[in-house]
Amino acid sequence: MKIHHSPTFLLLGGVILFSLASPGRALDLRDGQHDFDFEIGSFKIHLKRLLHPLTGSTTWVEFDGTSVTRKVWDGRAQLEEFETDSAVAGHIEGLTLRLYNPQSHQWSLYWANSKGGPIYPPQIGEFKDGRGEFYAQDMLDGKSIMVRFIWSNTNTNAPHFEQSYSDDGGKTWEVNWITDQTRVKDASTSE
């Protein structure tokens, strides 16, 4: 016997499956609005940057500086001011705008360098078990690449950040920027 499924039957079956799946999906999403709260405040930073990413280069330069992050929009966004210096490679001054999307439960991270001006494509992602992963598509020397940000040690006073590039669609990654932070004690508190 051949079973014939009418369009109404298929539509009704799809609605039932969707309604059964939706509550489970909602339970999987958690509110990540406070995932970047570890960044609020002042930090001393030590930065290592690979001079010529995706060229086989192994030449790194080191920078020291500071970053200050403050809440915006009652914590739904953050603004970080970042400034470092290197005797070899000069000065980096940057700004990161972090925006939380309560519908997707993800953050969009926008980076601007004071020398370049524009806000680059956002890194989009979220935290799971204290580790943040954020991805974007970008251009490097006229070639399309993928960019990955990873945040770790976020439950300490020494968060760790790494940026990596991939020119093979994410099969392999090359780390090209490493930042280690140390929280600066606030002199106005008794801590």
Secondary structure, DSSP 8 states (H G I E B T S, - for coil): ------HHHHHHHHHHHHHHHHHHHHHH----TTTTGGG-EEEEEEEEEESSTTTT---EEEEEEEEEEEEEGGGTEEEEEEEEEETTTEEEEEEEEEEEETTTTEEEEEEEETTT-SB---EEEEEETTEEEEEEEEEETTEEEEEEEEEE-TTSSS-EEEEEEESSTTSS-EEEEEEEEEE---TTS--
